[in-house]
Amino acid sequence: MKLVKLLMVGASLFYAAASVAADAEIKTYILAEKTAGDVAEVTAATKEKLGKAGFEIVGQYSPYDTATILIVTNDELKANAKDSEMGAFGAAQRVTITKAGNDIQVAFTNPTYMSHIYRMKGDLNAVTAKLKSALGNIGEFGPEKGLTAKALREYHYKWLMPYFDEPLKLADFGNQQVALTKVEAAMASNNKGGVKKVYRIDMDGKDETVIGVSMSGSGPGNLDCSGDKYIMEKIDFKKLKSTGHLPYEVVISKGVVYALPAEFRIALSFPDLSMMGSNSFASIMCAPTAINEALALGVGGVYIEQ
């Protein structure tokens, strides 16, 4: 009888712990350390730590003088991406080195957060732990209040705003290899969208590739509103910088080129950004259309308002 009671108590504790874990609030970024010195020196040291921890640096991007972004992946990230529907969106994480005041902030996108918001098969907790071990872990940041795994997997910013499974269709080339060739050529050229390749990760054994891009904001019409620097100057206003929002990405899957609409892609990086007022979505109201147009032109497609 005592054994039965002990087993029942143990089971109740297990399910209670599981419930707490499921309800845990997760934030977008993790601050690894605050340090002094030179951005280039801290970047070099960070690269060394990542290499020792088994991460592959597939790209590097400096959208402005005070920030450097390292795009990293490893076997676990790529395997999870391959096994997940449209998983290429989550095949990489971003590690950022940002000068803010007298400090240099080293931070990274939270793989656990990203696994849920991109509805991936696995939760990437092991990757999160590995980045924390390699770089440090002062704590999570981003929104004032985090989101649960369930809320992230059902996430959209507001009523009538798009979900993860409502991507923009930028171009359809009918064939994966043709699409990759066309997209690479468009990004290597002086394309009208001001879009350039930062990194590329192919899903081995799957007709799916993610290409991270920079957006200069140059081009006809209102495309200045698509620029990375322009957008970050408007909305990345907190003391801890959300530099890891960049770079944006497109996914080529079975010959079709997709991107996440800005109303989702920006919101997942800034989920508590207010709708109105200073440093709000209203301050970049032109961005969704401009980003859509820039990306469509940047991949060699034709912009069609969606």
Phi, psi and omega in degrees: 000318179297320180297318179298315180298318179297319179295321179294319178296316179298318180295318180296322177294320179298312182292327176295317179296320179296321179295318178298316180298319181294329182268001182297139179274132185244137179251167193289323188232161175234125176277119181275313179197159168244132183215176176248176176114208187252138182302319181297319180292317179294323177298315179298317179294322180293319177301318180297317179298318180296318179298317180295332180273002176090015178267142177261126177271113185260351180191159177219139186213133175240097182290338175203169190300332186269007185218140171230135181241126175256126178261125187234155172213173172205181185298323182292318177299315182291323179294318179294321178297318181297324184275356184250147178291125186055034185290346181300335177301333182253019184283346183228158170237159181247130176249128189239143175236110189232128174277122179223107186066232179268357184255155166249121180263123172257123185216172176208152174298142183279109183302325180296315176302311183294325180298324181280318183291335175263010175053046183279162184293317180252161186269356176060023178300324181293325177292320176302313180297322181293319178292321177298316181295321183285320191250335184118167183207091174278328178151167180280152177208181183127253177287156178298323178237132180283182180237148177284165178302318180297316180295323179293320181289344177248016194291137158209157190291310181213170175305135181075001175276154186288155174260175179301323185273023175234060183286163172281140174259108186274325182194153177229110182259359173080345184208138185296314182292321176298316180300315181298318179297315181295316182294315179300317180295318180296319182287333178281344181269176175276068188289157186292343181274350184068032185253132178228150179286136173254319179205166176215135175229122177265139175274105182301130179079012181215136180284068182207135182218141173249136176235119176276142187228152167262149177233117185279339184081011176265148180143180185287162173063232187260022187290348176300334181286351177270350188295138180302311182296317180303311183293316183292327177296332182277321192241346180266071191254352182284165181297319174270123191273137180265046183302331182292000170299328182263156356274159173295166179217156170238151177240130175256118183228117179053040175089355181253137181258123182241156168217156176279134178300146184301328179298336174263312188293320176288319183295326180293333177275334183227063188294341178254015177296131183289157180284323184233164177098188179292148178051046183236178174298330179298330181288344177235037183304331181281349190295313184306312179293318182295319179294316177304311181294315181299316181291319179300314178292324184291335179264005180089017179261190178242129182288125174233119183299131184245000000 
